[in-house]
Amino acid sequence: MRSSDARWLLRDVRHSGDRLDCRIRDGRVVQLQAQLAPADGEQIIDAGGGALLPGLADHHIHLGSAAAARRSLDLGGGGVEGILPEAHAGSGWLRVIGAGVELTRADLDAVWPSRPVRVQHRSGALWTVNSAGLAALAAAPSSEEWRTGQFWRAAGRLRSMIVDAGGTDLAGLAAELASWGVTHVTDATPDFCPATLGTSVRQHVLSLGPSGDGPRKIVIADHVPPRLSTLIGDIRAAHSDGRGVALHVVTAVALAVAQAAFNEAGSNGLDRIEHAAVCDDASAAQLADLGITIVTQPSLLARHGEAYLAESEPYERPLLWRHAGLLRADVRVAVSSDAPYGDANPWRTIQAAATRSCGGRIIAEEERVTAQTALASMLASPHSPGGPPRTVAVGSPADLCLLTTDLPEALSSAVRTGSVPVRATFVAGSCIYLGNARSLGSTSVP
């Protein structure tokens, strides 16, 4: 991200318990002190005592899918029964997300007999296409895919087979993230290419894709476990390239496979496990010894907790989407969204981590963490999730989130409502979001 040449003065910010002014030049914080005199051409925001934080980081998001979800029909964890009439209108491809059950071609044909439709399971692992959609594909699916309409872990291939699939709303997604104070995102899509973003996303983007600058994303699929020798080889190859790996691990079985692979290949301190939805104390202790970070998604529990409880074994239920227990075991943990499968709003992620509430039901209360703990992990560097939080200091990059209130009040609001008003968000010194500022203007000094 190129730094901005804009000149900003943030008046009366709350920083480390003090009320100061913050001056931004050339993409960096250059002064932090009380009652700074305005300079020529400076744009001024009256912060009114709002907390000034480093910009928030979402350590696991799928930008393309989250942008496409903004123009998709969301089933919200349900099935296709009772679809509203307006969902039947139109003749082009209909994209549907959030199915709570594994659907087949026949299920979709009963609702959409003529319009091409594709439906994604809430896990993101399965797409189902109806008969009209299969007939419209630009390339032939496998015989099993044709029979069932089910495409497992084949989102990229399916996307390449669809003609006129409709656009996405990357700019809208990026603007919404900015309104929540998000300045850094880590795209966890295995085949992600940053060049596809163009100029729509103004946040800093770390990629876990093949040519990315973060750990290499590897999926340990639940329905087709990988060969252990292949996984070990993939980990060693990433390490030899100076990268870590980010292993997609959901079930206890997948976690056991991941641990066995790390025991053989070793860990280089950059390795992470995404999700770890079921992790017992013995596994947590081993991950801590290996120095592996877990990147978890509390809002998935808030969205789908009832389904997880119904689908899990009784002994697994206290272990679902753990957080506090992992910290007690000295595992580095960072929260994230996994949007569009989880909630892209970071303040709702904080709410979910602090309450562990799903529809008013508390799941494994002992795994709650404080809102401050959850926020601190969002302030960590994307290159070190679970590490120390970034700070606002003279000389630091002007990747900033300016709140409308002090931090205790903001965190209290996050836990109660899942919402925190943001006054302004800066990336590399450029203001990418400006909310309800008390005053904004430029000054001319003779």
Secondary structure as the mmCIF struct_conf table of DSSP 4:
data_model
#
loop_
_struct_conf.conf_type_id
_struct_conf.id
_struct_conf.beg_label_comp_id
_struct_conf.beg_label_asym_id
_struct_conf.beg_label_seq_id
_struct_conf.end_label_comp_id
_struct_conf.end_label_asym_id
_struct_conf.end_label_seq_id
HELX_LH_PP_P HELX_LH_PP_P1 ARG A 2 SER A 4
STRN STRN1 TRP A 8 HIS A 15
TURN_TY1_P TURN_TY1_P1 SER A 16 GLY A 17
STRN STRN2 ASP A 18 ARG A 25
TURN_TY1_P TURN_TY1_P2 ASP A 26 GLY A 27
STRN STRN3 ARG A 28 GLN A 33
BEND BEND1 ALA A 34 GLN A 35
HELX_LH_PP_P HELX_LH_PP_P2 LEU A 36 PRO A 38
TURN_TY1_P TURN_TY1_P3 ASP A 40 GLY A 41
STRN STRN4 GLN A 43 ASP A 46
TURN_TY1_P TURN_TY1_P4 GLY A 48 GLY A 49
STRN STRN5 ALA A 51 ALA A 51
STRN STRN6 LEU A 52 PRO A 54
HELX_LH_PP_P HELX_LH_PP_P3 GLY A 55 GLY A 55
STRN STRN7 LEU A 56 ILE A 61
HELX_RH_AL_P HELX_RH_AL_P1 LEU A 63 ALA A 69
TURN_TY1_P TURN_TY1_P5 ARG A 70 ARG A 71
BEND BEND2 SER A 72 SER A 72
STRN STRN8 LEU A 73 ASP A 74
TURN_TY1_P TURN_TY1_P6 GLY A 76 GLY A 77
BEND BEND3 VAL A 80 VAL A 80
TURN_TY1_P TURN_TY1_P7 GLU A 81 GLY A 82
HELX_RH_3T_P HELX_RH_3T_P1 PRO A 85 HIS A 88
BEND BEND4 SER A 91 GLY A 92
STRN STRN9 LEU A 94 ALA A 99
BEND BEND5 GLY A 100 VAL A 101
HELX_RH_AL_P HELX_RH_AL_P2 ARG A 105 VAL A 111
BEND BEND6 PRO A 113 ARG A 115
STRN STRN10 VAL A 117 HIS A 121
TURN_TY1_P TURN_TY1_P8 ARG A 122 SER A 123
BEND BEND7 GLY A 124 ALA A 125
STRN STRN11 LEU A 126 VAL A 129
HELX_RH_AL_P HELX_RH_AL_P3 SER A 131 ALA A 136
BEND BEND8 ALA A 138 ALA A 139
HELX_RH_AL_P HELX_RH_AL_P4 SER A 143 THR A 148
STRN STRN12 GLN A 150 TRP A 152
TURN_TY1_P TURN_TY1_P9 ARG A 153 ARG A 153
HELX_RH_AL_P HELX_RH_AL_P5 ALA A 155 MET A 161
BEND BEND9 VAL A 163 ASP A 164
HELX_RH_AL_P HELX_RH_AL_P6 LEU A 170 SER A 179
TURN_TY1_P TURN_TY1_P10 TRP A 180 GLY A 181
STRN STRN13 VAL A 182 ASP A 187
TURN_TY1_P TURN_TY1_P11 PRO A 190 ASP A 191
HELX_RH_3T_P HELX_RH_3T_P2 PRO A 194 LEU A 197
TURN_TY1_P TURN_TY1_P12 GLY A 198 THR A 199
BEND BEND10 SER A 200 SER A 200
BEND BEND11 GLN A 203 GLN A 203
STRN STRN14 HIS A 204 SER A 207
BEND BEND12 GLY A 209 GLY A 209
TURN_TY1_P TURN_TY1_P13 PRO A 210 SER A 211
BEND BEND13 ASP A 213 GLY A 214
HELX_LH_PP_P HELX_LH_PP_P4 PRO A 215 PRO A 215
STRN STRN15 ARG A 216 VAL A 219
BEND BEND14 ASP A 222 VAL A 224
HELX_LH_PP_P HELX_LH_PP_P5 PRO A 225 ARG A 227
HELX_RH_AL_P HELX_RH_AL_P7 LEU A 228 SER A 240
TURN_TY1_P TURN_TY1_P14 ASP A 241 GLY A 242
STRN STRN16 VAL A 245 VAL A 249
BEND BEND15 THR A 251 THR A 251
HELX_RH_AL_P HELX_RH_AL_P8 ALA A 252 ALA A 265
BEND BEND16 GLY A 269 GLY A 269
STRN STRN17 ARG A 272 HIS A 275
STRN STRN18 VAL A 278 VAL A 278
HELX_RH_AL_P HELX_RH_AL_P9 ASP A 281 LEU A 290
TURN_TY1_P TURN_TY1_P15 GLY A 291 GLY A 291
STRN STRN19 THR A 293 THR A 296
HELX_RH_AL_P HELX_RH_AL_P10 PRO A 298 GLU A 311
BEND BEND17 SER A 312 SER A 312
HELX_RH_3T_P HELX_RH_3T_P3 PRO A 314 LEU A 319
STRN STRN20 LEU A 320 LEU A 320
TURN_TY1_P TURN_TY1_P16 TRP A 321 TRP A 321
BEND BEND18 HIS A 323 HIS A 323
HELX_RH_AL_P HELX_RH_AL_P11 ALA A 324 ARG A 328
TURN_TY1_P TURN_TY1_P17 ALA A 329 ASP A 330
STRN STRN21 VAL A 333 VAL A 335
TURN_TY1_P TURN_TY1_P18 ALA A 339 TYR A 341
BEND BEND19 GLY A 342 GLY A 342
BEND BEND20 ALA A 344 ALA A 344
HELX_RH_AL_P HELX_RH_AL_P12 PRO A 346 THR A 355
STRN STRN22 SER A 357 CYS A 358
TURN_TY1_P TURN_TY1_P19 GLY A 359 GLY A 360
STRN STRN23 ARG A 361 ILE A 362
HELX_RH_3T_P HELX_RH_3T_P4 GLU A 365 GLU A 367
HELX_RH_AL_P HELX_RH_AL_P13 ALA A 371 MET A 378
TURN_TY1_P TURN_TY1_P20 LEU A 379 LEU A 379
STRN STRN24 ALA A 380 ALA A 380
TURN_TY1_P TURN_TY1_P21 PRO A 382 HIS A 383
BEND BEND21 SER A 384 SER A 384
TURN_TY1_P TURN_TY1_P22 PRO A 385 GLY A 386
BEND BEND22 GLY A 387 GLY A 387
HELX_LH_PP_P HELX_LH_PP_P6 PRO A 388 PRO A 388
STRN STRN25 PRO A 389 PRO A 389
HELX_LH_PP_P HELX_LH_PP_P7 ARG A 390 ARG A 390
TURN_TY1_P TURN_TY1_P23 VAL A 394 GLY A 395
BEND BEND23 SER A 396 SER A 396
STRN STRN26 PRO A 397 PRO A 397
STRN STRN27 LEU A 400 LEU A 403
BEND BEND24 THR A 404 THR A 405
HELX_RH_AL_P HELX_RH_AL_P14 LEU A 407 THR A 417
BEND BEND25 GLY A 418 GLY A 418
STRN STRN28 VAL A 422 VAL A 427
TURN_TY1_P TURN_TY1_P24 ALA A 428 GLY A 429
STRN STRN29 SER A 430 LEU A 434
BEND BEND26 ASN A 436 ASN A 436
BEND BEND27 ARG A 438 ARG A 438
STRN STRN30 LEU A 440 SER A 442
#
